[in-house]
Amino acid sequence: MQFASKKILGILFLFGLVLNLSAQQNVTLDWKMHDVGKVRQFVSNIGSLWPTGVLWSSWTGLIYCEFPPASFEEHVGEGGIWVGAISSGDTLVSVTTSWNSGQEFYPSAAPYDTIWVVQKGDTVDIPYWPGYVGVSDQDFVCRYSDYNVTNIGTHKPLYLDVIQTSYAWSSPPLDELIVYNFYVVPTRNNLQKVYIAYWLDGNVGYRGTNWAFALDDFSNYYPQHFMGVSLDNPGGTDGTAYSPIGIKIVPPDNVLPSDLSWTFNWYEGQGGSAPPSRDNLRYLQMSAGVIMKNQNEPVGSQFIVAFGPFDLNVGDTLHFSVGEILGEGIAGVLKNADRLDWLKQNDFKVPSPPPRPPLKVEIANHRVRLDWEARPGEKNPETYTDPYRADSSQVPFEGYRVYKSTQSARGPWTLLAEYDIAGNEFGENTGLARSYTDVGLLNNFEYYYSVTAFSKPDTVSDFPSQESSVNKEAVVIIPGPEPPSDVGRVAVVPNPYRGDIAYHQYNPPWERPDPSRGRWLEQDRRVQFINLPARCEIRIYTLAGDLVRTLFHNNPIRGFEDWNLTSDVGQAVSSGIYLFTVKNETTAEVQTGKFVIIK
């Protein structure tokens, strides 16, 4: 079937035609992480779900799609759309990301062509989308085009503009999926027989130091959902993953799925096969209308789900959605795929959680005080309204929860306290509180806290209570006394430092990996100089008097400084007795001491 899409989004302009293509080689690159729900997903404004080469230098993480939180379980190697069409007699394909092809979509150089972050119900004037209203608990909005960079190898653009929005939710039953909406607009040429493909290089399993965990995955197709799924083969070097990852296509509203041609094509891992590099061959695969049999041999999972054709004239808008769906096993993924169908039928209009409480923290010796009383000018969770509740509740707010983690700002979380409105049929009726003091903490250890607000359940629509994100805006605190005015009580802990003790397994951990990885490495060792004045210089020597390392401390709040047992040239130190001096930069007083390292 050929379908001429005339559903024109009035706010989409032919914004690319004013660019000087020969000079337009600079771009405004940006990426963000969806992190309000259980799925932590990298999103870029070049349409990729991974930090491609042009974004790599700004990328600070390791995992592109982590689920469940703090599990270090990866699911994505690459991901993004392809658009293929016949333009003026040429068969062309433009891709956001793929094997055998570089990135071909980029934002413009305009400073506003970043990723816009919008919360549910907020209105933002985006230059290419004035009056955008947030739909989910965390919306991302960006645009990119396949002609903003003109020196990409053999790439011949279709002259497409794409606006991409993505939605994430903080509470069940919607916190295990992310929805991407695409608005594809031809700007120069009318296009015939347009096909869309979503490419996923699935990498499912515990993320170690390399990609070996992804070599035992395989791809299946679920036709009732128009969904390709990457699954981890049970066992193997990475064990058994908690969740597969599904890519579910939601076609345009005014098109019956049965009127479209659908393609599912998977590619063997470890170099067994790959998408063609030439546009005409890639287009043939996208438009084949063939559903491959499910992959049997778990040697890596890469696939496309493609659909079409459409005929698009200049200025038409092709709007479709893609669900990125996770869950507990394949049963959980299929259940969440059904939830996406229900969500789309409701036009994404579902009850929402209260805004996050305005958390303030006071740190002291062995304790922390949390306060979330709303001040004038701050969003007050207790007064928020929600137009999408079926019970017409005027004040849907119900209470607060206080969480603590000793591991990371992504959890796992322990519920410390719950306060809810007294005298109604919901919750424990404990009464509200707006502060909490946690005592008995270890000084100089890291703790993580989060305070959330939650709503009453919607009993009319049978929609559960909604809670603001426990992961978003979590705070890290390190309790301890104020720095002393001078040296004299500086000490090293632990002393002796013993290499046979698993300090990273303490609770809370004394040594912890970098937040981007889950496993302890040699560079995570540490001793700590405590009772330091606000400004001082620390010098560490061997017993023979050789200078090993110089540390500079400048912190008016924290009276300690860590050392990772490496020298000034980055070499790990050996066992032995070490001497130190600490010079107060304010008074010039000096303290000396010694400590022992046993590896």
C-alpha positions as CSV (number, residue, x, y, z in Angstrom):
1,M,0.0,0.0,0.0
2,Q,1.1,3.6,-0.6
3,F,-0.2,6.1,1.8
4,A,0.1,9.9,1.4
5,S,0.5,11.3,4.9
6,K,-1.3,14.7,5.2
7,K,-1.2,14.9,9.0
8,I,0.8,18.1,9.0
9,L,2.1,19.3,12.3
10,G,1.6,23.1,11.9
11,I,4.6,24.0,14.1
12,L,7.0,22.1,11.9
13,F,8.6,24.5,9.5
14,L,10.8,23.9,6.5
15,F,13.6,25.1,8.9
16,G,16.4,23.5,6.9
17,L,16.0,25.4,3.7
18,V,17.5,28.6,5.0
19,L,20.8,26.9,5.8
20,N,23.9,27.5,3.7
21,L,24.7,23.8,3.2
22,S,28.2,24.4,1.9
23,A,29.2,26.2,5.0
24,Q,27.1,24.4,7.6
25,Q,29.6,21.9,9.1
26,N,29.4,23.0,12.7
27,V,26.7,21.3,14.8
28,T,25.4,21.6,18.4
29,L,25.9,18.2,19.9
30,D,24.1,17.1,23.1
31,W,23.1,14.0,25.1
32,K,21.0,13.4,28.2
33,M,20.1,10.4,30.3
34,H,16.5,9.3,30.9
35,D,16.7,8.5,34.7
36,V,13.4,9.2,36.4
37,G,12.1,5.6,36.1
38,K,13.8,2.2,36.3
39,V,15.4,2.5,32.8
40,R,18.5,4.7,32.5
41,Q,18.8,5.4,28.8
42,F,21.3,7.5,26.9
43,V,19.6,9.8,24.3
44,S,21.5,12.0,21.8
45,N,20.4,14.8,19.4
46,I,21.8,12.9,16.5
47,G,19.2,10.2,16.9
48,S,21.4,7.5,18.4
49,L,21.0,5.6,21.7
50,W,24.7,5.4,22.2
51,P,27.6,7.9,22.4
52,T,28.9,7.7,18.8
53,G,32.4,8.9,17.9
54,V,31.3,12.6,17.7
55,L,29.9,12.4,21.3
56,W,32.4,10.1,22.9
57,S,34.6,12.8,24.4
58,S,31.7,14.2,26.4
59,W,30.4,10.9,27.5
60,T,31.0,10.2,31.2
61,G,29.3,6.8,31.7
62,L,29.7,3.2,30.7
63,I,26.3,1.7,30.2
64,Y,23.9,3.1,27.6
65,C,20.7,1.4,28.8
66,E,20.8,0.1,32.4
67,F,17.9,-1.9,33.8
68,P,17.1,-2.6,36.6
69,P,18.6,0.4,38.4
70,A,22.1,-0.1,39.8
71,S,22.4,-3.6,38.3
72,F,25.0,-2.7,35.7
73,E,23.0,-4.7,33.2
74,E,23.4,-3.4,29.7
75,H,20.9,-3.7,26.8
76,V,21.9,-1.5,23.9
77,G,25.0,-1.4,21.8
78,E,23.5,0.9,19.1
79,G,20.0,2.0,18.3
80,G,18.2,4.5,16.0
81,I,16.0,5.0,12.9
82,W,16.7,4.6,9.2
83,V,14.6,6.3,6.5
84,G,14.6,5.0,3.0
85,A,12.8,6.4,0.0
86,I,12.9,7.0,-3.7
87,S,13.8,10.6,-4.4
88,S,13.9,12.0,-8.0
89,G,14.6,8.5,-9.2
90,D,17.3,7.7,-6.7
91,T,17.0,5.0,-4.0
92,L,18.4,6.6,-0.9
93,V,18.6,5.7,2.8
94,S,19.6,8.0,5.6
95,V,20.6,6.4,9.0
96,T,21.1,7.8,12.5
97,T,23.4,4.9,13.3
98,S,24.2,1.5,11.9
99,W,27.0,-1.0,11.1
100,N,28.6,-0.3,7.7
101,S,27.6,3.4,7.8
102,G,28.5,6.5,9.7
103,Q,26.0,8.8,11.4
104,E,24.1,10.8,8.8
105,F,21.7,12.9,10.9
106,Y,22.9,15.9,12.9
107,P,21.5,19.0,14.6
108,S,22.1,22.4,13.2
109,A,24.7,24.8,14.7
110,A,21.9,26.8,16.4
111,P,22.6,27.0,20.2
112,Y,19.0,25.9,21.0
113,D,19.4,22.7,19.0
114,T,20.3,20.8,22.1
115,I,18.1,18.4,24.0
116,W,15.3,20.2,25.8
117,V,14.1,18.7,29.1
118,V,10.5,19.2,30.0
119,Q,8.4,17.9,32.9
120,K,4.8,16.9,32.7
121,G,2.5,19.8,32.4
122,D,5.2,22.4,31.9
123,T,5.0,24.7,28.9
124,V,8.3,25.6,27.0
125,D,8.7,27.7,23.9
126,I,11.1,25.7,21.8
127,P,12.0,27.7,18.6
128,Y,10.7,24.9,16.3
129,W,7.9,23.9,18.7
130,P,6.4,27.0,20.5
131,G,4.2,26.1,23.4
132,Y,5.4,22.6,23.9
133,V,3.7,21.0,26.9
134,G,5.4,18.2,28.8
135,V,3.6,14.8,28.5
136,S,5.5,12.4,30.7
137,D,7.5,12.8,34.0
138,Q,10.6,13.5,31.9
139,D,10.3,14.6,28.2
140,F,13.3,15.0,26.0
141,V,12.9,17.1,22.8
142,C,15.4,17.5,20.0
143,R,15.7,17.8,16.2
144,Y,18.2,16.6,13.6
145,S,18.4,16.6,9.8
146,D,20.3,14.4,7.2
147,Y,21.8,17.4,5.4
148,N,23.3,19.6,8.1
149,V,26.7,18.0,7.5
150,T,27.6,17.7,3.9
151,N,31.0,16.0,3.9
152,I,29.9,12.5,4.9
153,G,31.6,10.0,2.5
154,T,29.1,8.8,-0.1
155,H,26.0,10.0,1.8
156,K,23.4,11.6,-0.4
157,P,20.7,13.2,1.8
158,L,17.0,12.8,1.4
159,Y,16.7,16.3,2.9
160,L,14.7,15.2,5.9
161,D,14.0,17.0,9.2
162,V,13.3,14.9,12.2
163,I,11.9,16.1,15.5
164,Q,12.2,13.5,18.2
165,T,10.5,13.5,21.6
166,S,10.9,10.8,24.2
167,Y,8.8,10.1,27.3
168,A,9.8,8.4,30.6
169,W,7.7,7.8,33.7
170,S,8.8,7.6,37.4
171,S,6.2,5.1,38.8
172,P,4.7,1.8,38.0
173,P,3.1,0.6,35.8
174,L,5.0,2.8,33.2
175,D,8.5,3.0,34.6
176,E,9.9,0.0,32.7
177,L,9.5,1.6,29.2
178,I,10.5,4.6,27.2
179,V,8.5,5.9,24.2
180,Y,10.1,7.8,21.3
181,N,8.0,9.9,19.0
182,F,9.3,10.7,15.5
183,Y,8.1,13.5,13.2
184,V,9.7,13.0,9.8
185,V,9.4,15.9,7.3
186,P,10.7,16.1,3.7
187,T,12.0,19.6,3.1
188,R,13.2,19.6,-0.6
189,N,11.9,16.7,-2.6
190,N,8.7,14.7,-2.7
191,L,9.4,11.1,-1.6
192,Q,7.9,7.9,-2.9
193,K,7.8,4.5,-1.2
194,V,9.2,5.7,2.1
195,Y,10.1,2.9,4.5
196,I,11.1,3.4,8.2
197,A,13.4,0.9,10.0
198,Y,14.5,0.9,13.6
199,W,17.9,-0.6,14.0
200,L,18.9,-2.2,17.3
201,D,22.3,-3.7,18.1
202,G,21.2,-5.4,21.3
203,N,23.8,-6.2,24.0
204,V,22.1,-7.8,26.9
205,G,23.8,-8.8,30.1
206,Y,26.1,-7.7,33.0
207,R,28.5,-5.1,31.6
208,G,32.0,-6.1,32.4
209,T,35.2,-4.5,31.1
210,N,34.5,-5.5,27.5
211,W,31.7,-6.5,25.2
212,A,32.1,-10.3,25.6
213,F,28.8,-10.4,27.5
214,A,26.9,-9.6,24.3
215,L,28.1,-12.6,22.3
216,D,25.5,-15.0,23.6
217,D,22.4,-12.9,22.6
218,F,19.7,-13.7,20.0
219,S,16.8,-12.0,18.3
220,N,13.1,-12.9,18.2
221,Y,10.1,-11.2,16.6
222,Y,6.6,-10.9,18.2
223,P,4.2,-10.1,15.4
224,Q,1.2,-9.3,17.6
225,H,3.2,-6.3,18.9
226,F,5.3,-5.6,15.8
227,M,8.2,-5.9,18.1
228,G,11.8,-7.2,17.8
229,V,13.4,-8.4,21.0
230,S,17.1,-9.0,21.9
231,L,17.4,-11.8,24.5
232,D,20.3,-13.1,26.6
233,N,21.0,-16.8,26.4
234,P,20.8,-18.2,29.9
235,G,24.1,-18.9,31.6
236,G,27.5,-18.1,30.0
237,T,30.2,-15.7,31.2
238,D,27.6,-13.0,32.1
239,G,25.1,-15.3,33.8
240,T,21.4,-14.8,32.9
241,A,20.1,-11.3,32.3
242,Y,17.1,-10.1,34.2
243,S,15.5,-8.4,31.2
244,P,15.4,-8.7,27.4
245,I,14.9,-5.5,25.4
246,G,12.1,-5.0,23.0
247,I,11.7,-2.5,20.2
248,K,7.9,-2.1,19.5
249,I,6.7,-0.1,16.5
250,V,3.5,2.0,16.8
251,P,2.6,3.1,13.3
252,P,0.8,6.4,12.4
253,D,-2.6,6.9,14.0
254,N,-4.4,7.0,10.6
255,V,-2.9,3.8,9.2
256,L,-3.9,0.3,9.9
257,P,-0.9,-2.0,10.7
258,S,-2.4,-4.6,8.4
259,D,-2.2,-2.1,5.5
260,L,1.6,-1.9,5.9
261,S,4.4,-4.1,4.7
262,W,6.5,-5.3,7.7
263,T,10.0,-6.6,7.8
264,F,12.1,-8.2,10.5
265,N,15.6,-9.0,9.7
266,W,18.3,-10.1,12.1
267,Y,22.1,-10.2,11.5
268,E,24.5,-12.7,13.0
269,G,27.0,-11.5,15.5
270,Q,30.8,-11.9,15.5
271,G,30.9,-10.8,11.8
272,G,28.5,-13.3,10.5
273,S,26.5,-10.8,8.6
274,A,25.7,-7.0,8.7
275,P,23.5,-4.5,7.0
276,P,24.7,-3.5,3.5
277,S,26.6,-0.3,3.1
278,R,25.1,0.7,-0.2
279,D,21.8,2.6,0.0
280,N,20.0,0.5,-2.7
281,L,20.8,-2.8,-1.0
282,R,19.9,-1.4,2.4
283,Y,16.5,-0.2,1.0
284,L,15.8,-3.6,-0.5
285,Q,16.2,-5.2,3.0
286,M,13.9,-2.5,4.6
287,S,11.2,-3.0,2.0
288,A,11.4,-6.8,1.6
289,G,8.2,-7.4,3.6
290,V,9.7,-10.6,5.0
291,I,9.7,-11.7,8.7
292,M,12.8,-13.8,9.2
293,K,12.5,-16.9,11.4
294,N,13.6,-16.3,14.9
295,Q,17.3,-16.6,15.6
296,N,18.3,-20.0,17.0
297,E,22.0,-19.7,17.6
298,P,23.0,-17.2,20.4
299,V,25.9,-15.5,18.8
300,G,24.9,-11.8,19.1
301,S,21.6,-9.9,18.5
302,Q,21.2,-7.2,15.9
303,F,18.0,-6.6,14.0
304,I,15.8,-4.1,12.1
305,V,12.0,-3.8,12.3
306,A,10.8,-1.9,9.2
307,F,7.5,-0.8,7.9
308,G,6.0,1.2,4.9
309,P,5.5,2.3,2.3
310,F,4.4,5.9,2.5
311,D,4.3,8.7,-0.1
312,L,5.4,12.1,1.4
313,N,5.3,15.4,-0.3
314,V,7.4,18.4,0.9
315,G,5.9,19.7,4.1
316,D,4.0,16.4,5.0
317,T,4.7,15.0,8.5
318,L,5.1,11.2,9.1
319,H,4.5,10.7,12.8
320,F,5.1,7.3,14.4
321,S,6.3,6.0,17.8
322,V,8.8,3.4,19.0
323,G,8.6,1.8,22.4
324,E,11.8,0.7,24.1
325,I,10.4,-2.0,26.5
326,L,12.0,-3.9,29.3
327,G,10.7,-6.0,32.1
328,E,11.2,-9.1,34.2
329,G,12.0,-11.7,31.6
330,I,10.1,-12.0,28.3
331,A,6.8,-12.2,30.1
332,G,7.5,-8.8,31.7
333,V,8.4,-7.3,28.3
334,L,5.2,-8.6,26.7
335,K,3.2,-7.3,29.6
336,N,4.7,-3.8,29.2
337,A,4.1,-4.0,25.4
338,D,0.4,-4.3,26.2
339,R,0.7,-1.4,28.6
340,L,2.1,0.7,25.8
341,D,-0.9,-0.1,23.6
342,W,-3.2,1.0,26.5
343,L,-1.1,4.1,27.0
344,K,-1.3,5.1,23.3
345,Q,-5.1,4.5,23.3
346,N,-5.3,7.0,26.2
347,D,-3.1,9.5,24.2
348,F,-0.5,9.4,27.0
349,K,-3.0,11.1,29.4
350,V,-2.5,9.3,32.7
351,P,-2.3,10.4,36.3
352,S,1.0,11.9,37.3
353,P,3.0,12.0,40.5
354,P,3.4,15.1,42.6
355,P,6.5,17.3,41.9
356,R,9.7,16.3,43.8
357,P,9.9,17.8,47.3
358,P,12.4,20.7,47.5
359,L,15.0,18.9,49.6
360,K,17.6,20.7,51.7
361,V,20.3,19.0,53.7
362,E,22.2,19.9,56.9
363,I,25.3,17.8,57.6
364,A,26.9,17.3,61.0
365,N,29.0,15.0,63.1
366,H,27.6,11.4,62.6
367,R,24.3,12.7,61.4
368,V,22.3,14.4,58.6
369,R,19.1,16.4,58.7
370,L,16.7,16.4,55.7
371,D,14.2,19.2,55.3
372,W,11.6,19.4,52.5
373,E,9.3,22.2,53.7
374,A,8.3,24.2,50.6
375,R,9.4,27.8,50.8
376,P,7.7,30.7,48.9
377,G,8.4,30.3,45.2
378,E,9.2,26.6,45.3
379,K,6.9,23.9,43.9
380,N,4.8,22.5,46.7
381,P,3.8,18.8,46.2
382,E,0.9,19.2,48.6
383,T,-0.9,21.7,46.3
384,Y,-0.4,20.2,42.8
385,T,-3.3,19.4,40.5
386,D,-3.8,16.6,37.9
387,P,-6.3,17.0,35.1
388,Y,-6.0,13.4,34.0
389,R,-7.4,11.7,37.1
390,A,-10.8,9.9,36.6
391,D,-11.7,10.4,40.3
392,S,-11.6,14.2,39.9
393,S,-9.6,14.5,43.1
394,Q,-8.9,18.2,43.7
395,V,-5.8,17.5,45.9
396,P,-4.3,14.1,44.8
397,F,-1.3,14.5,47.1
398,E,-1.1,11.8,49.8
399,G,2.4,11.8,51.4
400,Y,6.2,11.6,51.5
401,R,8.7,8.8,51.6
402,V,12.3,9.0,52.8
403,Y,14.9,6.7,51.3
404,K,18.6,5.9,52.0
405,S,21.3,4.0,50.1
406,T,24.8,3.2,51.1
407,Q,25.7,2.1,47.5
408,S,24.9,4.8,44.9
409,A,22.5,7.5,43.8
410,R,20.6,4.8,41.8
411,G,20.1,2.6,44.9
412,P,19.4,0.0,46.0
413,W,17.2,2.0,48.4
414,T,16.0,1.4,51.9
415,L,12.7,3.0,53.0
416,L,13.4,5.0,56.2
417,A,10.1,6.6,56.7
418,E,6.7,7.2,55.2
419,Y,4.4,10.0,56.1
420,D,0.8,10.3,54.8
421,I,-2.3,12.4,55.4
422,A,-4.1,11.3,58.5
423,G,-7.8,10.5,58.6
424,N,-8.5,9.1,55.1
425,E,-8.9,5.7,53.6
426,F,-5.4,5.6,52.1
427,G,-2.1,4.5,53.6
428,E,-1.3,4.2,57.3
429,N,-2.6,7.7,58.3
430,T,0.6,8.5,60.2
431,G,0.3,12.2,59.6
432,L,2.6,14.4,57.6
433,A,6.2,15.4,58.5
434,R,8.5,17.6,56.5
435,S,11.9,16.8,58.0
436,Y,13.9,13.7,59.0
437,T,17.2,13.3,61.0
438,D,19.3,10.2,60.5
439,V,21.9,9.6,63.3
440,G,24.6,7.1,64.0
441,L,26.3,7.6,60.6
442,L,30.0,6.9,60.1
443,N,32.0,10.0,59.5
444,N,33.7,10.4,56.1
445,F,31.6,7.7,54.4
446,E,29.2,8.4,51.5
447,Y,25.5,8.0,52.0
448,Y,22.7,8.7,49.5
449,Y,19.2,10.1,50.3
450,S,16.1,10.8,48.4
451,V,12.7,12.2,49.5
452,T,9.7,11.5,47.2
453,A,6.1,12.6,47.2
454,F,3.3,10.3,46.3
455,S,-0.4,10.6,45.3
456,K,-3.6,8.9,46.2
457,P,-4.5,6.0,43.9
458,D,-7.1,6.8,41.3
459,T,-9.9,4.4,42.4
460,V,-12.1,5.2,39.5
461,S,-9.7,4.3,36.7
462,D,-7.9,1.7,39.0
463,F,-4.6,3.5,38.4
464,P,-2.1,3.0,41.2
465,S,-0.6,5.7,43.4
466,Q,2.1,7.7,41.5
467,E,5.4,8.6,43.2
468,S,8.0,11.2,42.1
469,S,11.4,9.7,41.0
470,V,13.5,8.2,43.8
471,N,16.6,8.3,41.6
472,K,16.2,11.8,40.2
473,E,17.8,14.5,42.4
474,A,19.1,12.0,45.0
475,V,21.7,13.7,47.1
476,V,25.1,12.3,48.4
477,I,26.2,13.4,51.8
478,I,29.4,12.7,53.8
479,P,28.9,13.3,57.5
480,G,31.7,14.6,59.7
481,P,32.9,17.4,61.9
482,E,34.0,20.8,60.6
483,P,37.7,21.0,59.7
484,P,39.9,22.0,62.7
485,S,41.7,25.3,62.8
486,D,45.2,23.8,62.8
487,V,47.1,20.5,62.4
488,G,48.0,18.3,65.3
489,R,45.4,15.6,65.1
490,V,45.8,14.5,61.5
491,A,45.7,10.7,61.2
492,V,45.6,8.1,58.4
493,V,42.8,5.5,58.2
494,P,42.9,2.6,58.0
495,N,46.3,2.2,59.5
496,P,47.6,-0.3,58.7
497,Y,46.0,-0.6,55.3
498,R,45.7,-4.3,54.4
499,G,45.5,-5.5,50.8
500,D,43.8,-8.7,51.9
501,I,40.7,-7.0,53.3
502,A,37.8,-6.4,50.9
503,Y,37.1,-2.8,51.9
504,H,34.7,-2.5,48.9
505,Q,32.4,-5.0,50.5
506,Y,31.8,-3.0,53.6
507,N,28.4,-1.5,54.1
508,P,28.7,1.4,53.4
509,P,31.8,0.6,51.3
510,W,35.1,2.1,52.3
511,E,36.4,1.7,48.7
512,R,33.9,1.9,45.9
513,P,34.2,1.7,42.1
514,D,33.7,4.7,39.9
515,P,29.9,5.2,39.4
516,S,30.3,4.2,35.7
517,R,31.2,0.5,36.6
518,G,30.1,-2.0,39.1
519,R,33.3,-3.9,39.9
520,W,36.2,-2.8,42.1
521,L,39.5,-2.3,40.4
522,E,43.1,-1.7,41.7
523,Q,42.8,2.1,41.3
524,D,39.9,2.2,43.7
525,R,42.1,1.6,46.8
526,R,42.2,4.4,49.3
527,V,43.5,5.6,52.6
528,Q,42.2,8.8,54.1
529,F,43.9,11.7,55.9
530,I,41.5,13.0,58.5
531,N,41.2,16.0,60.8
532,L,42.7,18.3,58.2
533,P,42.5,22.1,58.4
534,A,40.6,23.8,55.5
535,R,43.8,24.5,53.5
536,C,46.8,22.3,53.7
537,E,49.5,20.5,51.7
538,I,50.1,16.7,52.3
539,R,53.4,15.1,51.4
540,I,53.9,11.3,51.5
541,Y,57.4,9.8,51.7
542,T,59.0,6.4,51.8
543,L,60.9,5.5,54.9
544,A,64.1,6.3,53.0
545,G,62.8,9.9,52.5
546,D,61.8,9.7,48.8
547,L,58.8,11.8,47.9
548,V,55.9,9.6,46.7
549,R,53.0,11.9,46.3
550,T,51.9,15.5,47.0
551,L,48.2,16.2,47.8
552,F,46.6,19.6,48.1
553,H,43.5,20.0,50.3
554,N,41.3,23.0,50.0
555,N,37.8,22.5,51.5
556,P,36.2,24.6,54.2
557,I,33.6,21.9,54.9
558,R,35.3,18.5,54.7
559,G,38.3,17.8,56.9
560,F,39.6,14.9,55.0
561,E,41.5,13.9,51.8
562,D,41.7,10.6,50.0
563,W,44.7,8.9,48.5
564,N,44.5,6.0,46.1
565,L,47.9,4.5,46.9
566,T,49.5,5.7,43.7
567,S,52.6,7.9,43.2
568,D,52.8,11.3,41.4
569,V,53.6,9.4,38.2
570,G,50.6,7.0,38.6
571,Q,52.4,3.9,39.8
572,A,50.9,1.7,42.5
573,V,52.9,1.9,45.7
574,S,54.3,-1.3,47.4
575,S,54.0,-2.5,51.0
576,G,56.0,-0.6,53.6
577,I,56.1,2.1,56.2
578,Y,55.3,5.6,54.9
579,L,55.9,9.0,56.4
580,F,53.7,12.1,55.9
581,T,53.8,15.8,56.6
582,V,50.8,18.1,56.7
583,K,51.4,21.8,56.4
584,N,48.6,24.3,57.3
585,E,48.7,26.8,54.5
586,T,47.1,29.4,56.8
587,T,49.4,29.2,59.9
588,A,52.4,27.4,58.4
589,E,52.3,24.8,61.2
590,V,53.5,21.3,60.2
591,Q,52.5,17.9,61.6
592,T,54.4,14.7,60.8
593,G,53.3,11.1,61.1
594,K,53.5,7.6,59.7
595,F,51.3,4.8,58.5
596,V,51.7,1.2,57.1
597,I,50.6,-0.4,53.9
598,I,50.5,-4.2,53.7
599,K,49.5,-5.6,50.3
